[in-house]
Amino acid sequence: MNRFENKVALVTGGRSGIGQAIARRLRDEGAKVFTAQRGEDEEFDAIKADFTDPESPQRVIEEVVERAGRLDVLVNNSGMMIEKSMEDISIEDWQRNLSINLTAPFLLIRAALPHLRKTQGSIVNTGSVEGLASNPNHTAYSASKAGLHGLTRAVAVDHGHEGIRCNAVAPGWIDTDLNREMIENSGDAKAFRRDIKRIHPVGRSGSPEEVAALVAFLAADEAAFITGQIYTVDGGRMTQLSLP
């Protein structure tokens, strides 16, 4: 399939994990893909950006359009997580989490809107199941992802009449390098993997490529009547009730 032939996509945090899988999927379906993050990206045209800096989003969008002439797809995938309790998290950590997970997507979308109007473009945000529920000590992360889900709906409502769609995916446990490292450092990796399988009705965790497949569908023209939706990608985890 070449659903994105002659189209230009920007994927933030596209150097690794879910973002890398999304960037590869869009590229493999014909898109010219840019990624934006702190470090270098040897696989894609990369733009260095620190998304705690409120001036970075505008600069990134302008550079994409300057280099490619247009923007058709914006994927807000960059994110971070701080594991601290409500009482222990500092205001600096709280603000940094919100800056990267929520404020940067807002600023990127705002900067991209004039260009997406021209192309009848699409926005896909990477939310989280923790925007719907929460794990312990994820106060800032859960709040920021819930906010991103709300932003997704608001953008869809305000800009649908302009031909701009905005949706979000909410991944659960995905086999990224970061999560695999967490398992190996858990103290009992075998038990951790057993427990991960147990909480998923499908009997396993997900892959970045499975998330990327949904993102590509939502960004494509065949999803033209879908907007303002939050799609959970979690192998049924949020559906299964825990045992008493």
Salt bridges, closest charged atoms under 4 A:
ASP28 OD1 - ARG27 NE 3.27
GLU29 OE1 - ARG3 NE 2.56
GLU29 OE2 - ARG25 NE 2.67
GLU40 OE2 - LYS48 NZ 3.17
GLU43 OE2 - ARG24 NE 2.93
GLU43 OE2 - ARG27 NH1 2.87
ASP45 OD2 - LYS32 NZ 2.22
ASP45 OD1 - ARG67 NH2 3.96
ASP50 OD1 - ARG38 NH2 3.21
GLU63 OE1 - ARG59 NH1 3.97
GLU63 OE2 - ARG67 NH1 2.94
ASP72 OD2 - ARG70 NH2 2.63
GLU83 OE2 - HIS138 NE2 2.74
ASP93 OD2 - LYS84 NZ 2.79
GLU130 OE2 - HIS138 ND1 2.78
GLU162 OE2 - ARG117 NE 2.84
GLU162 OE1 - HIS159 ND1 2.70
ASP177 OD1 - ARG180 NH2 2.60
GLU184 OE2 - ARG193 NH2 2.11
ASP195 OD1 - ARG194 NE 3.42
ASP195 OD1 - ARG198 NH1 3.30
GLU210 OE2 - ARG204 NH2 2.67
ASP221 OD1 - LYS7 NZ 3.10
GLU222 OE2 - ARG3 NH1 2.39
